[in-house]
Amino acid sequence: MRVLVCDDEALARMRLKRLVERCDMEVVAEAGTGREALASASRLHPDVVLMDIRMPDMDGLEASAHLTCLEPAPAVIFCTAFEEHALQAFRVHALDYLLKPVSEADLRQALEKVRALNQVQLAEVQHRMAANRPRQRRHISARTYRGLELVQVEDVRYFQADQKYVTVYHTGGSVVINEPLKDLEKEFDGLFVRTHRSTLVALHYIEALEHSGSDGGYEVRLRDLDARLPVSRRHLSGLRQALLNRN
């Protein structure tokens, strides 16, 4: 099997690499951050990622959720020095987790567990991981022609649904993701507000709530954006309350 090792400590990566090779498996890449792991996994398609949990910028729990966007997605085995992080890994239905210092016997057993899974079983594990993200992500991930593209949540202006897909409009353009708008609304409660059945808008980008014309309707004007977004009557009171709470 092909293994990617991700840990922000070089000595920890070196040790894990040595242990993997003792298990007669290949380390195809090393990564020092969750972002680096995603970039390498998108390019090299490893079978397994050995993922540290506590890392700066993007921790292993969030990075593992983004890995499920890849096709095929790798199995993830968390490696952590902290028991509470192991419990978090368990709650998101990780395939396995190993407490540091990782022993060769434990690593071999975890890797053999991956080898024993068929594609249907592995896909089910990955689905549970994606569905059980422990908290708000700091990034949105999308599969594009460039590979796995990450967008910082703070750069997202609004989400707009069209049937089963959602377009993410951000400061650098837009990407399409396959996530229900209702799930995004729940995850990012307090940061985004529903303005229409198909639209979720970032509160900090809303510049004004204005009348849209003689029909008595409303729309929101977004900072640094020419377009106006309609507000449905059903969501008007919730939007007003969210704007009051913001202020």
C-alpha positions in Angstrom: 0.0 0.0 0.0 1.0 3.6 -0.6 1.2 5.8 2.5 1.3 9.5 3.1 2.7 10.7 6.4 1.4 14.0 7.9 2.9 15.5 11.1 4.1 19.0 11.8 7.2 17.6 13.6 10.0 16.4 11.3 11.3 13.8 13.8 7.8 12.3 14.1 7.5 12.0 10.3 10.9 10.4 10.1 10.0 7.8 12.7 6.7 7.0 11.1 8.3 6.7 7.7 10.8 4.2 9.1 8.0 2.2 10.7 5.9 2.1 7.6 8.9 0.8 5.6 9.4 -1.9 8.2 5.9 -3.0 7.4 6.9 -3.4 3.8 4.8 -0.5 2.6 5.8 2.6 0.6 5.8 6.2 1.9 4.9 8.2 -1.2 5.0 11.7 0.5 5.5 13.5 3.7 3.5 16.6 4.8 4.0 19.1 7.6 0.5 20.6 7.6 -3.0 19.6 6.7 -2.9 21.8 3.6 0.3 20.0 2.4 -1.3 16.7 3.0 -4.3 17.6 0.9 -2.2 18.9 -1.9 0.0 15.7 -1.9 -3.0 13.4 -1.6 -4.7 15.1 -4.5 -1.7 14.6 -6.7 -0.4 11.2 -5.6 -3.6 9.3 -4.5 -2.2 7.4 -1.5 -4.1 4.4 -0.1 -3.6 5.6 3.5 -2.8 8.8 5.3 -1.2 8.7 8.7 -2.5 12.0 10.1 -1.4 13.9 13.2 -4.3 15.7 14.8 -3.0 18.8 16.5 -1.4 21.0 13.8 -1.4 24.8 13.1 -3.7 26.4 10.4 -5.7 23.2 9.6 -5.7 20.3 12.1 -6.0 16.7 11.2 -9.7 16.3 11.9 -10.6 19.0 9.4 -8.0 17.8 6.9 -9.4 14.3 7.0 -12.9 15.7 6.2 -11.5 17.4 3.1 -9.8 14.1 2.1 -13.2 12.5 1.7 -13.7 14.8 -1.4 -11.0 12.9 -3.3 -11.9 10.1 -5.6 -10.7 7.6 -4.6 -10.4 8.9 -1.1 -7.6 7.5 1.1 -8.2 5.8 4.4 -7.1 7.9 7.4 -5.4 6.7 10.5 -4.9 9.3 13.2 -1.7 9.5 15.2 -1.9 11.6 18.4 -0.1 12.1 21.7 -3.3 13.2 23.4 -6.0 10.8 24.6 -8.7 13.5 24.2 -7.8 13.8 20.6 -8.0 10.1 20.2 -11.6 10.3 21.5 -12.4 13.0 19.0 -11.1 10.7 16.3 -13.3 7.9 17.6 -16.3 10.2 17.5 -15.8 11.0 13.8 -15.6 7.3 13.1 -12.0 7.2 12.0 -10.8 4.0 10.6 -8.3 3.8 13.4 -6.2 5.9 15.7 -2.8 5.3 17.3 -1.4 7.0 20.4 2.2 8.3 20.2 4.8 7.0 20.5 3.4 4.7 17.8 4.7 1.1 18.1 5.5 -0.9 15.0 3.1 -3.6 16.1 0.2 -1.2 16.5 0.9 0.5 13.1 1.2 -2.9 11.3 -2.2 -3.9 12.8 -3.8 -0.7 11.7 -2.4 -0.9 8.2 -3.5 -4.5 7.8 -7.0 -3.4 8.9 -7.0 -1.0 5.9 -5.8 -3.7 3.6 -8.6 -6.0 4.7 -11.3 -3.5 3.8 -13.1 -3.7 0.4 -14.0 -0.5 -1.5 -17.6 -0.5 -0.3 -16.5 -0.8 3.4 -13.9 1.9 3.0 -16.4 4.3 1.3 -18.8 3.8 4.2 -16.1 4.8 6.7 -15.2 7.9 4.7 -18.9 8.8 4.4 -19.3 8.6 8.2 -16.2 10.8 8.7 -17.5 13.4 6.3 -20.9 13.4 8.0 -19.5 13.7 11.5 -17.2 16.8 11.3 -16.6 17.8 15.0 -17.1 21.6 14.5 -17.1 24.5 12.1 -14.5 24.0 9.3 -12.1 26.8 8.5 -12.1 25.9 4.8 -14.5 24.6 2.2 -13.1 22.0 -0.2 -14.2 21.3 -3.8 -13.0 19.0 -6.6 -12.1 21.1 -9.6 -10.0 20.6 -12.8 -7.1 22.0 -10.7 -7.5 19.2 -8.1 -8.7 19.7 -4.6 -9.4 23.4 -4.1 -9.6 25.0 -0.7 -11.5 28.2 0.1 -11.3 29.9 3.4 -14.7 30.2 5.1 -14.0 33.9 5.9 -13.6 34.6 2.2 -17.0 33.1 1.3 -19.6 35.7 0.4 -22.6 33.4 -0.1 -23.7 29.9 -0.9 -26.4 29.4 -3.6 -28.2 26.1 -4.2 -29.2 24.7 -7.5 -30.9 21.3 -7.2 -28.3 18.9 -5.6 -25.3 21.2 -6.0 -24.2 24.4 -4.2 -22.1 27.1 -5.7 -19.7 28.8 -3.3 -19.1 32.5 -4.2 -15.9 33.8 -2.7 -13.5 36.6 -3.0 -11.5 34.8 -5.7 -14.3 33.4 -7.8 -16.6 30.4 -7.3 -16.6 26.7 -6.9 -19.3 24.0 -6.9 -19.7 21.5 -4.0 -22.0 18.6 -3.4 -23.2 19.5 0.1 -26.8 20.3 1.2 -27.5 23.9 2.0 -29.2 22.9 5.2 -26.1 21.2 6.4 -24.0 24.3 5.7 -26.6 26.5 7.5 -26.4 24.3 10.6 -22.6 24.0 10.6 -22.0 27.8 10.1 -24.8 29.1 12.3 -23.8 32.5 13.5 -21.6 33.2 10.5 -24.1 32.8 7.7 -27.8 33.6 7.5 -30.5 32.3 5.2 -32.0 35.0 3.0 -33.8 32.7 0.6 -34.6 29.0 0.3 -31.7 28.7 -2.1 -29.2 31.3 -0.5 -27.0 31.5 2.5 -25.2 34.8 3.0 -22.1 35.6 5.1 -23.2 38.1 7.8 -20.0 40.1 7.8 -20.3 40.7 4.0 -23.9 42.2 4.3 -23.7 45.9 3.9 -27.4 46.8 3.9 -30.9 45.4 3.7 -32.9 47.5 1.2 -36.3 47.6 -0.5 -36.0 46.0 -4.0 -38.8 48.0 -5.6 -42.5 48.9 -5.6 -43.6 45.3 -4.8 -42.5 45.7 -1.2 -39.8 43.1 -1.5 -36.3 43.3 0.0 -32.7 42.5 -1.1 -29.3 42.5 0.5 -26.4 44.5 -0.7 -23.0 42.9 -0.2 -19.8 44.7 0.4 -17.6 44.9 -2.7 -20.2 43.2 -4.9 -22.4 44.9 -7.5 -25.2 42.3 -7.5 -28.1 42.3 -5.0 -29.5 39.1 -3.5 -33.2 38.8 -3.0 -34.7 38.2 0.4 -37.8 36.1 0.7 -40.6 37.1 3.1 -40.2 33.8 4.9 -36.6 34.6 5.9 -36.9 38.4 6.4 -37.5 38.4 10.1 -34.7 35.9 10.8 -32.3 38.1 8.7 -33.3 41.2 10.6 -32.7 39.5 13.9 -29.3 38.2 12.7 -28.3 41.7 11.6 -29.4 43.1 15.0 -27.4 40.5 16.8 -24.4 41.2 14.6 -24.5 44.9 15.5 
